[in-house]
């Protein structure tokens, strides 16, 4: 496992950036950069289960099964990824999942004189690094456009 870091400065206050990033309808818009039709089911409250999902080509649900490890409103979110979802079925016990789970994905919202800096810290298997290095910057730029317009 390795940790990837991404950040972007958004000319908006922390509540606007936080709400745009996590609100169900706006979440669907900026996460298109990962997978068209991405959405979540669950809650961002600390300790809550949350599923990050999309419909595959066969019309079945795929995604990641997670828990919110921490939530400090407008400041910090920590997501603990626990397994995968394939064809609607959660897997937390296969060898493939055990190779990377649990892993963390953290979002920090830092107030600056020019707006809000978002820092994303994500633990990934080395093989996923190129994919996330391409997708996260695009997704953060989409979030920035949404917050600043």
VMD Tcl script that builds the backbone (N, CA, C; Angstrom):
set m [mol new atoms 447]
animate dup $m
set s [atomselect $m all]
$s set {name element resname resid chain x y z} {
  {N N UNK 1 A 0.849 -1.189 0.000}
  {CA C UNK 1 A 0.000 0.000 0.000}
  {C C UNK 1 A 0.880 1.233 0.000}
  {N N UNK 2 A 0.393 2.241 -0.684}
  {CA C UNK 2 A 1.071 3.525 -0.650}
  {C C UNK 2 A 0.024 4.619 -0.471}
  {N N UNK 3 A 0.473 5.784 -0.077}
  {CA C UNK 3 A -0.427 6.905 0.163}
  {C C UNK 3 A -0.245 7.942 -0.928}
  {N N UNK 4 A -1.346 8.295 -1.562}
  {CA C UNK 4 A -1.350 9.343 -2.581}
  {C C UNK 4 A -1.901 10.613 -1.966}
  {N N UNK 5 A -1.361 11.756 -2.394}
  {CA C UNK 5 A -1.810 13.058 -1.902}
  {C C UNK 5 A -2.225 13.928 -3.075}
  {N N UNK 6 A -3.359 14.587 -2.930}
  {CA C UNK 6 A -3.857 15.521 -3.936}
  {C C UNK 6 A -4.390 16.740 -3.201}
  {N N UNK 7 A -4.286 17.908 -3.835}
  {CA C UNK 7 A -4.848 19.100 -3.208}
  {C C UNK 7 A -5.247 20.108 -4.281}
  {N N UNK 8 A -6.133 21.008 -3.876}
  {CA C UNK 8 A -6.559 22.089 -4.764}
  {C C UNK 8 A -7.053 23.236 -3.893}
  {N N UNK 9 A -6.845 24.444 -4.370}
  {CA C UNK 9 A -7.352 25.640 -3.697}
  {C C UNK 9 A -8.623 26.076 -4.408}
  {N N UNK 10 A -9.679 26.270 -3.636}
  {CA C UNK 10 A -10.976 26.674 -4.177}
  {C C UNK 10 A -11.344 28.019 -3.567}
  {N N UNK 11 A -11.708 28.967 -4.414}
  {CA C UNK 11 A -12.080 30.306 -3.955}
  {C C UNK 11 A -13.518 30.305 -3.454}
  {N N UNK 12 A -13.694 29.686 -2.291}
  {CA C UNK 12 A -14.995 29.610 -1.616}
  {C C UNK 12 A -14.735 29.256 -0.160}
  {N N UNK 13 A -15.712 29.542 0.697}
  {CA C UNK 13 A -15.515 29.230 2.113}
  {C C UNK 13 A -15.703 27.730 2.379}
  {N N UNK 14 A -15.246 27.295 3.538}
  {CA C UNK 14 A -15.279 25.873 3.878}
  {C C UNK 14 A -16.688 25.280 3.830}
  {N N UNK 15 A -17.716 25.946 4.389}
  {CA C UNK 15 A -19.053 25.342 4.309}
  {C C UNK 15 A -19.532 25.118 2.868}
  {N N UNK 16 A -19.260 26.056 1.977}
  {CA C UNK 16 A -19.680 25.877 0.578}
  {C C UNK 16 A -18.948 24.694 -0.047}
  {N N UNK 17 A -17.639 24.594 0.162}
  {CA C UNK 17 A -16.860 23.502 -0.422}
  {C C UNK 17 A -17.309 22.171 0.185}
  {N N UNK 18 A -17.440 22.115 1.488}
  {CA C UNK 18 A -17.868 20.903 2.194}
  {C C UNK 18 A -19.215 20.429 1.649}
  {N N UNK 19 A -20.197 21.343 1.627}
  {CA C UNK 19 A -21.541 20.967 1.192}
  {C C UNK 19 A -21.578 20.555 -0.276}
  {N N UNK 20 A -20.820 21.236 -1.121}
  {CA C UNK 20 A -20.784 20.876 -2.536}
  {C C UNK 20 A -20.140 19.505 -2.721}
  {N N UNK 21 A -19.110 19.237 -1.961}
  {CA C UNK 21 A -18.414 17.952 -2.089}
  {C C UNK 21 A -19.277 16.786 -1.616}
  {N N UNK 22 A -20.037 16.965 -0.544}
  {CA C UNK 22 A -20.711 15.846 0.103}
  {C C UNK 22 A -22.213 15.762 -0.136}
  {N N UNK 23 A -22.839 16.828 -0.605}
  {CA C UNK 23 A -24.269 16.805 -0.881}
  {C C UNK 23 A -24.557 15.760 -1.950}
  {N N UNK 24 A -25.616 15.001 -1.776}
  {CA C UNK 24 A -25.893 13.874 -2.670}
  {C C UNK 24 A -25.962 14.274 -4.149}
  {N N UNK 25 A -26.668 15.347 -4.478}
  {CA C UNK 25 A -26.806 15.706 -5.898}
  {C C UNK 25 A -25.516 16.274 -6.482}
  {N N UNK 26 A -24.808 17.126 -5.758}
  {CA C UNK 26 A -23.566 17.682 -6.295}
  {C C UNK 26 A -22.435 16.644 -6.274}
  {N N UNK 27 A -22.472 15.701 -5.344}
  {CA C UNK 27 A -21.491 14.616 -5.316}
  {C C UNK 27 A -21.515 13.867 -6.648}
  {N N UNK 28 A -22.712 13.608 -7.156}
  {CA C UNK 28 A -22.861 12.885 -8.420}
  {C C UNK 28 A -22.199 13.637 -9.579}
  {N N UNK 29 A -22.178 14.950 -9.491}
  {CA C UNK 29 A -21.631 15.750 -10.594}
  {C C UNK 29 A -20.106 15.701 -10.644}
  {N N UNK 30 A -19.440 15.940 -9.517}
  {CA C UNK 30 A -17.969 15.979 -9.572}
  {C C UNK 30 A -17.359 14.582 -9.631}
  {N N UNK 31 A -18.075 13.558 -9.130}
  {CA C UNK 31 A -17.512 12.213 -9.175}
  {C C UNK 31 A -17.716 11.518 -10.527}
  {N N UNK 32 A -18.351 12.193 -11.480}
  {CA C UNK 32 A -18.419 11.651 -12.845}
  {C C UNK 32 A -17.024 11.400 -13.390}
  {N N UNK 33 A -16.042 12.144 -12.867}
  {CA C UNK 33 A -14.662 11.994 -13.322}
  {C C UNK 33 A -14.083 10.619 -12.951}
  {N N UNK 34 A -14.664 9.970 -11.954}
  {CA C UNK 34 A -14.245 8.615 -11.588}
  {C C UNK 34 A -15.026 7.582 -12.396}
  {N N UNK 35 A -16.339 7.754 -12.429}
  {CA C UNK 35 A -17.210 6.838 -13.148}
  {C C UNK 35 A -18.539 7.539 -13.377}
  {N N UNK 36 A -18.961 7.599 -14.617}
  {CA C UNK 36 A -20.257 8.198 -14.939}
  {C C UNK 36 A -21.349 7.483 -14.140}
  {N N UNK 37 A -22.189 8.257 -13.481}
  {CA C UNK 37 A -23.273 7.671 -12.698}
  {C C UNK 37 A -22.902 7.310 -11.276}
  {N N UNK 38 A -21.710 7.729 -10.810}
  {CA C UNK 38 A -21.305 7.440 -9.433}
  {C C UNK 38 A -22.244 8.123 -8.442}
  {N N UNK 39 A -22.514 7.447 -7.351}
  {CA C UNK 39 A -23.301 8.026 -6.270}
  {C C UNK 39 A -22.977 7.280 -4.980}
  {N N UNK 40 A -23.575 7.717 -3.890}
  {CA C UNK 40 A -23.362 7.012 -2.633}
  {C C UNK 40 A -24.695 6.723 -1.973}
  {N N UNK 41 A -24.698 5.700 -1.146}
  {CA C UNK 41 A -25.833 5.370 -0.286}
  {C C UNK 41 A -25.298 5.287 1.120}
  {N N UNK 42 A -25.977 5.937 2.042}
  {CA C UNK 42 A -25.532 5.910 3.429}
  {C C UNK 42 A -25.391 7.316 3.951}
  {N N UNK 43 A -24.587 7.450 4.979}
  {CA C UNK 43 A -24.455 8.721 5.693}
  {C C UNK 43 A -22.992 9.068 5.898}
  {N N UNK 44 A -22.719 10.379 5.957}
  {CA C UNK 44 A -21.371 10.876 6.235}
  {C C UNK 44 A -21.116 11.004 7.738}
  {N N UNK 45 A -22.064 10.589 8.579}
  {CA C UNK 45 A -21.889 10.699 10.027}
  {C C UNK 45 A -20.850 9.688 10.524}
  {N N UNK 46 A -20.077 10.106 11.513}
  {CA C UNK 46 A -19.051 9.235 12.095}
  {C C UNK 46 A -19.666 7.905 12.517}
  {N N UNK 47 A -18.996 6.818 12.109}
  {CA C UNK 47 A -19.449 5.472 12.444}
  {C C UNK 47 A -20.441 4.882 11.463}
  {N N UNK 48 A -20.943 5.677 10.531}
  {CA C UNK 48 A -21.962 5.200 9.603}
  {C C UNK 48 A -21.374 4.387 8.459}
  {N N UNK 49 A -22.179 3.450 7.970}
  {CA C UNK 49 A -21.847 2.705 6.758}
  {C C UNK 49 A -22.154 3.592 5.554}
  {N N UNK 50 A -21.319 3.501 4.544}
  {CA C UNK 50 A -21.542 4.238 3.307}
  {C C UNK 50 A -21.046 3.373 2.151}
  {N N UNK 51 A -21.790 3.400 1.073}
  {CA C UNK 51 A -21.441 2.629 -0.120}
  {C C UNK 51 A -21.252 3.595 -1.276}
  {N N UNK 52 A -20.102 3.511 -1.921}
  {CA C UNK 52 A -19.785 4.330 -3.087}
  {C C UNK 52 A -20.006 3.445 -4.301}
  {N N UNK 53 A -21.025 3.760 -5.099}
  {CA C UNK 53 A -21.448 2.808 -6.109}
  {C C UNK 53 A -21.737 3.448 -7.465}
  {N N UNK 54 A -21.795 2.570 -8.446}
  {CA C UNK 54 A -22.190 2.915 -9.806}
  {C C UNK 54 A -22.776 1.661 -10.426}
  {N N UNK 55 A -23.560 1.851 -11.468}
  {CA C UNK 55 A -24.165 0.727 -12.161}
  {C C UNK 55 A -23.228 0.291 -13.283}
  {N N UNK 56 A -22.950 -1.019 -13.354}
  {CA C UNK 56 A -22.043 -1.526 -14.386}
  {C C UNK 56 A -22.775 -1.719 -15.719}
  {N N UNK 57 A -22.074 -2.172 -16.726}
  {CA C UNK 57 A -22.639 -2.331 -18.073}
  {C C UNK 57 A -23.802 -3.319 -18.112}
  {N N UNK 58 A -23.820 -4.254 -17.179}
  {CA C UNK 58 A -24.900 -5.236 -17.119}
  {C C UNK 58 A -26.081 -4.739 -16.284}
  {N N UNK 59 A -25.985 -3.497 -15.783}
  {CA C UNK 59 A -27.066 -2.940 -14.978}
  {C C UNK 59 A -27.023 -3.344 -13.522}
  {N N UNK 60 A -25.902 -3.907 -13.061}
  {CA C UNK 60 A -25.757 -4.320 -11.665}
  {C C UNK 60 A -24.906 -3.305 -10.903}
  {N N UNK 61 A -25.050 -3.315 -9.592}
  {CA C UNK 61 A -24.360 -2.354 -8.725}
  {C C UNK 61 A -22.959 -2.850 -8.383}
  {N N UNK 62 A -21.953 -1.998 -8.635}
  {CA C UNK 62 A -20.567 -2.251 -8.251}
  {C C UNK 62 A -20.090 -1.084 -7.401}
  {N N UNK 63 A -19.053 -1.298 -6.601}
  {CA C UNK 63 A -18.505 -0.186 -5.841}
  {C C UNK 63 A -17.645 -0.599 -4.674}
  {N N UNK 64 A -17.613 0.298 -3.688}
  {CA C UNK 64 A -16.781 0.132 -2.495}
  {C C UNK 64 A -17.684 0.232 -1.261}
  {N N UNK 65 A -17.472 -0.691 -0.341}
  {CA C UNK 65 A -18.196 -0.724 0.925}
  {C C UNK 65 A -17.291 -0.091 1.986}
  {N N UNK 66 A -17.796 0.921 2.705}
  {CA C UNK 66 A -16.948 1.707 3.605}
  {C C UNK 66 A -17.689 2.090 4.878}
  {N N UNK 67 A -16.908 2.679 5.792}
  {CA C UNK 67 A -17.448 3.248 7.032}
  {C C UNK 67 A -16.802 4.614 7.234}
  {N N UNK 68 A -17.563 5.557 7.770}
  {CA C UNK 68 A -17.012 6.875 8.085}
  {C C UNK 68 A -16.298 6.748 9.436}
  {N N UNK 69 A -14.978 6.842 9.378}
  {CA C UNK 69 A -14.157 6.691 10.590}
  {C C UNK 69 A -14.209 7.950 11.444}
  {N N UNK 70 A -14.247 9.115 10.790}
  {CA C UNK 70 A -14.288 10.376 11.530}
  {C C UNK 70 A -14.962 11.438 10.678}
  {N N UNK 71 A -15.606 12.385 11.334}
  {CA C UNK 71 A -16.251 13.501 10.660}
  {C C UNK 71 A -16.218 14.702 11.595}
  {N N UNK 72 A -15.406 15.674 11.246}
  {CA C UNK 72 A -15.368 16.956 11.959}
  {C C UNK 72 A -15.921 17.969 10.957}
  {N N UNK 73 A -17.187 18.402 11.132}
  {CA C UNK 73 A -17.849 19.218 10.113}
  {C C UNK 73 A -16.997 20.399 9.625}
  {N N UNK 74 A -16.986 20.542 8.319}
  {CA C UNK 74 A -16.286 21.609 7.594}
  {C C UNK 74 A -14.767 21.556 7.735}
  {N N UNK 75 A -14.232 20.476 8.328}
  {CA C UNK 75 A -12.799 20.395 8.588}
  {C C UNK 75 A -12.165 19.088 8.102}
  {N N UNK 76 A -12.798 17.949 8.399}
  {CA C UNK 76 A -12.130 16.674 8.136}
  {C C UNK 76 A -13.137 15.542 8.008}
  {N N UNK 77 A -12.895 14.667 7.031}
  {CA C UNK 77 A -13.651 13.410 6.862}
  {C C UNK 77 A -12.630 12.299 6.670}
  {N N UNK 78 A -12.826 11.182 7.362}
  {CA C UNK 78 A -11.991 9.998 7.163}
  {C C UNK 78 A -12.907 8.836 6.801}
  {N N UNK 79 A -12.614 8.225 5.656}
  {CA C UNK 79 A -13.394 7.091 5.169}
  {C C UNK 79 A -12.513 5.851 5.270}
  {N N UNK 80 A -13.036 4.819 5.886}
  {CA C UNK 80 A -12.326 3.552 5.975}
  {C C UNK 80 A -12.985 2.583 4.992}
  {N N UNK 81 A -12.246 2.229 3.944}
  {CA C UNK 81 A -12.759 1.305 2.937}
  {C C UNK 81 A -12.563 -0.122 3.429}
  {N N UNK 82 A -13.661 -0.882 3.434}
  {CA C UNK 82 A -13.660 -2.207 4.042}
  {C C UNK 82 A -13.842 -3.351 3.054}
  {N N UNK 83 A -14.325 -3.058 1.860}
  {CA C UNK 83 A -14.564 -4.126 0.906}
  {C C UNK 83 A -15.073 -3.604 -0.419}
  {N N UNK 84 A -15.408 -4.536 -1.288}
  {CA C UNK 84 A -15.935 -4.192 -2.604}
  {C C UNK 84 A -17.399 -4.612 -2.693}
  {N N UNK 85 A -18.052 -4.084 -3.706}
  {CA C UNK 85 A -19.410 -4.487 -4.042}
  {C C UNK 85 A -19.370 -4.889 -5.512}
  {N N UNK 86 A -19.758 -6.109 -5.798}
  {CA C UNK 86 A -19.798 -6.599 -7.178}
  {C C UNK 86 A -21.161 -7.226 -7.417}
  {N N UNK 87 A -21.828 -6.727 -8.440}
  {CA C UNK 87 A -23.181 -7.210 -8.747}
  {C C UNK 87 A -24.096 -7.129 -7.529}
  {N N UNK 88 A -23.896 -6.061 -6.717}
  {CA C UNK 88 A -24.731 -5.825 -5.549}
  {C C UNK 88 A -24.341 -6.590 -4.299}
  {N N UNK 89 A -23.310 -7.442 -4.391}
  {CA C UNK 89 A -22.908 -8.265 -3.247}
  {C C UNK 89 A -21.639 -7.701 -2.611}
  {N N UNK 90 A -21.682 -7.499 -1.286}
  {CA C UNK 90 A -20.538 -6.966 -0.545}
  {C C UNK 90 A -19.549 -8.087 -0.260}
  {N N UNK 91 A -18.262 -7.797 -0.506}
  {CA C UNK 91 A -17.173 -8.740 -0.232}
  {C C UNK 91 A -16.166 -8.065 0.695}
  {N N UNK 92 A -16.040 -8.592 1.905}
  {CA C UNK 92 A -15.034 -8.080 2.846}
  {C C UNK 92 A -14.037 -9.160 3.238}
  {N N UNK 93 A -14.145 -10.351 2.660}
  {CA C UNK 93 A -13.343 -11.471 3.132}
  {C C UNK 93 A -12.446 -12.126 2.087}
  {N N UNK 94 A -12.600 -11.803 0.816}
  {CA C UNK 94 A -11.781 -12.459 -0.209}
  {C C UNK 94 A -10.321 -12.029 -0.069}
  {N N UNK 95 A -9.434 -12.830 -0.632}
  {CA C UNK 95 A -8.010 -12.500 -0.606}
  {C C UNK 95 A -7.732 -11.191 -1.352}
  {N N UNK 96 A -8.474 -10.949 -2.424}
  {CA C UNK 96 A -8.292 -9.697 -3.185}
  {C C UNK 96 A -8.582 -8.476 -2.304}
  {N N UNK 97 A -9.653 -8.563 -1.525}
  {CA C UNK 97 A -10.021 -7.455 -0.630}
  {C C UNK 97 A -9.047 -7.351 0.528}
  {N N UNK 98 A -8.669 -8.478 1.107}
  {CA C UNK 98 A -7.747 -8.463 2.252}
  {C C UNK 98 A -6.389 -7.860 1.885}
  {N N UNK 99 A -6.064 -7.841 0.593}
  {CA C UNK 99 A -4.787 -7.263 0.157}
  {C C UNK 99 A -4.740 -5.751 0.357}
  {N N UNK 100 A -5.890 -5.083 0.437}
  {CA C UNK 100 A -5.883 -3.619 0.573}
  {C C UNK 100 A -6.796 -3.086 1.681}
  {N N UNK 101 A -7.701 -3.903 2.178}
  {CA C UNK 101 A -8.646 -3.403 3.184}
  {C C UNK 101 A -8.216 -3.850 4.578}
  {N N UNK 102 A -8.417 -3.002 5.571}
  {CA C UNK 102 A -8.984 -1.678 5.442}
  {C C UNK 102 A -7.951 -0.659 4.939}
  {N N UNK 103 A -8.448 0.313 4.208}
  {CA C UNK 103 A -7.604 1.426 3.767}
  {C C UNK 103 A -8.356 2.725 4.022}
  {N N UNK 104 A -7.600 3.809 4.109}
  {CA C UNK 104 A -8.202 5.098 4.449}
  {C C UNK 104 A -8.173 6.062 3.272}
  {N N UNK 105 A -9.188 6.907 3.243}
  {CA C UNK 105 A -9.268 8.037 2.322}
  {C C UNK 105 A -9.701 9.226 3.181}
  {N N UNK 106 A -8.840 10.230 3.286}
  {CA C UNK 106 A -9.089 11.370 4.167}
  {C C UNK 106 A -9.204 12.658 3.372}
  {N N UNK 107 A -10.161 13.498 3.765}
  {CA C UNK 107 A -10.337 14.825 3.166}
  {C C UNK 107 A -10.154 15.864 4.268}
  {N N UNK 108 A -9.222 16.798 4.040}
  {CA C UNK 108 A -9.018 17.914 4.965}
  {C C UNK 108 A -9.423 19.197 4.265}
  {N N UNK 109 A -10.140 20.054 4.966}
  {CA C UNK 109 A -10.601 21.346 4.452}
  {C C UNK 109 A -9.899 22.426 5.263}
  {N N UNK 110 A -9.011 23.176 4.602}
  {CA C UNK 110 A -8.155 24.129 5.296}
  {C C UNK 110 A -8.479 25.535 4.811}
  {N N UNK 111 A -8.880 26.391 5.735}
  {CA C UNK 111 A -9.198 27.773 5.400}
  {C C UNK 111 A -7.906 28.550 5.175}
  {N N UNK 112 A -7.840 29.290 4.063}
  {CA C UNK 112 A -6.700 30.147 3.768}
  {C C UNK 112 A -7.222 31.546 3.449}
  {N N UNK 113 A -6.320 32.485 3.267}
  {CA C UNK 113 A -6.744 33.847 2.920}
  {C C UNK 113 A -7.346 33.917 1.518}
  {N N UNK 114 A -7.109 32.885 0.697}
  {CA C UNK 114 A -7.615 32.888 -0.681}
  {C C UNK 114 A -8.782 31.931 -0.893}
  {N N UNK 115 A -9.236 31.251 0.160}
  {CA C UNK 115 A -10.345 30.318 0.018}
  {C C UNK 115 A -10.131 29.079 0.872}
  {N N UNK 116 A -10.499 27.935 0.315}
  {CA C UNK 116 A -10.399 26.667 1.021}
  {C C UNK 116 A -9.501 25.721 0.243}
  {N N UNK 117 A -8.496 25.199 0.922}
  {CA C UNK 117 A -7.672 24.169 0.314}
  {C C UNK 117 A -8.229 22.821 0.745}
  {N N UNK 118 A -8.443 21.952 -0.239}
  {CA C UNK 118 A -8.825 20.572 0.052}
  {C C UNK 118 A -7.598 19.713 -0.149}
  {N N UNK 119 A -7.316 18.893 0.853}
  {CA C UNK 119 A -6.244 17.901 0.737}
  {C C UNK 119 A -6.883 16.522 0.812}
  {N N UNK 120 A -6.550 15.693 -0.169}
  {CA C UNK 120 A -7.034 14.316 -0.218}
  {C C UNK 120 A -5.832 13.410 -0.005}
  {N N UNK 121 A -5.945 12.523 0.959}
  {CA C UNK 121 A -4.912 11.541 1.258}
  {C C UNK 121 A -5.572 10.169 1.131}
  {N N UNK 122 A -5.005 9.321 0.265}
  {CA C UNK 122 A -5.659 8.061 -0.055}
  {C C UNK 122 A -4.659 6.912 -0.072}
  {N N UNK 123 A -4.965 5.846 0.651}
  {CA C UNK 123 A -4.132 4.649 0.638}
  {C C UNK 123 A -4.612 3.735 -0.488}
  {N N UNK 124 A -3.680 3.323 -1.355}
  {CA C UNK 124 A -4.039 2.473 -2.494}
  {C C UNK 124 A -2.972 1.415 -2.732}
  {N N UNK 125 A -3.383 0.361 -3.412}
  {CA C UNK 125 A -2.408 -0.594 -3.920}
  {C C UNK 125 A -1.652 0.086 -5.050}
  {N N UNK 126 A -0.399 -0.264 -5.197}
  {CA C UNK 126 A 0.450 0.367 -6.207}
  {C C UNK 126 A -0.149 0.292 -7.611}
  {N N UNK 127 A -0.829 -0.789 -7.937}
  {CA C UNK 127 A -1.380 -0.956 -9.288}
  {C C UNK 127 A -2.477 0.064 -9.603}
  {N N UNK 128 A -3.114 0.645 -8.576}
  {CA C UNK 128 A -4.179 1.625 -8.795}
  {C C UNK 128 A -3.655 3.062 -8.866}
  {N N UNK 129 A -2.381 3.248 -8.570}
  {CA C UNK 129 A -1.803 4.595 -8.540}
  {C C UNK 129 A -2.026 5.371 -9.838}
  {N N UNK 130 A -1.692 4.836 -11.024}
  {CA C UNK 130 A -1.877 5.610 -12.254}
  {C C UNK 130 A -3.329 6.037 -12.480}
  {N N UNK 131 A -4.257 5.165 -12.176}
  {CA C UNK 131 A -5.671 5.500 -12.360}
  {C C UNK 131 A -6.075 6.678 -11.472}
  {N N UNK 132 A -5.730 6.621 -10.184}
  {CA C UNK 132 A -6.110 7.697 -9.281}
  {C C UNK 132 A -5.328 8.980 -9.556}
  {N N UNK 133 A -4.084 8.863 -9.997}
  {CA C UNK 133 A -3.316 10.065 -10.342}
  {C C UNK 133 A -3.922 10.792 -11.542}
  {N N UNK 134 A -4.640 10.078 -12.369}
  {CA C UNK 134 A -5.341 10.708 -13.487}
  {C C UNK 134 A -6.712 11.239 -13.061}
  {N N UNK 135 A -7.443 10.458 -12.282}
  {CA C UNK 135 A -8.829 10.800 -11.948}
  {C C UNK 135 A -8.978 11.886 -10.880}
  {N N UNK 136 A -8.189 11.819 -9.805}
  {CA C UNK 136 A -8.375 12.775 -8.710}
  {C C UNK 136 A -8.170 14.228 -9.142}
  {N N UNK 137 A -7.122 14.564 -9.886}
  {CA C UNK 137 A -7.001 15.967 -10.308}
  {C C UNK 137 A -8.194 16.449 -11.143}
  {N N UNK 138 A -8.696 15.600 -12.020}
  {CA C UNK 138 A -9.874 15.971 -12.819}
  {C C UNK 138 A -11.088 16.181 -11.922}
  {N N UNK 139 A -11.281 15.290 -10.967}
  {CA C UNK 139 A -12.417 15.401 -10.067}
  {C C UNK 139 A -12.323 16.663 -9.212}
  {N N UNK 140 A -11.128 16.969 -8.711}
  {CA C UNK 140 A -10.961 18.180 -7.897}
  {C C UNK 140 A -11.169 19.445 -8.727}
  {N N UNK 141 A -10.745 19.436 -9.984}
  {CA C UNK 141 A -11.005 20.591 -10.850}
  {C C UNK 141 A -12.502 20.761 -11.107}
  {N N UNK 142 A -13.221 19.657 -11.260}
  {CA C UNK 142 A -14.673 19.731 -11.444}
  {C C UNK 142 A -15.332 20.295 -10.186}
  {N N UNK 143 A -14.902 19.842 -9.012}
  {CA C UNK 143 A -15.422 20.374 -7.754}
  {C C UNK 143 A -15.134 21.862 -7.639}
  {N N UNK 144 A -13.937 22.278 -8.000}
  {CA C UNK 144 A -13.552 23.692 -7.966}
  {C C UNK 144 A -14.486 24.529 -8.845}
  {N N UNK 145 A -14.735 24.061 -10.072}
  {CA C UNK 145 A -15.642 24.792 -10.976}
  {C C UNK 145 A -17.021 24.932 -10.363}
  {N N UNK 146 A -17.506 23.862 -9.760}
  {CA C UNK 146 A -18.830 23.893 -9.150}
  {C C UNK 146 A -18.894 24.891 -8.003}
  {N N UNK 147 A -17.880 24.922 -7.168}
  {CA C UNK 147 A -17.866 25.807 -5.998}
  {C C UNK 147 A -17.673 27.265 -6.375}
  {N N UNK 148 A -16.912 27.510 -7.419}
  {CA C UNK 148 A -16.570 28.892 -7.775}
  {C C UNK 148 A -17.587 29.531 -8.715}
  {N N UNK 149 A -18.451 28.763 -9.318}
  {CA C UNK 149 A -19.479 29.321 -10.229}
  {C C UNK 149 A -20.781 29.539 -9.524}
}
mol reanalyze $m
mol bondsrecalc $m
mol representation Tube
mol addrep $m
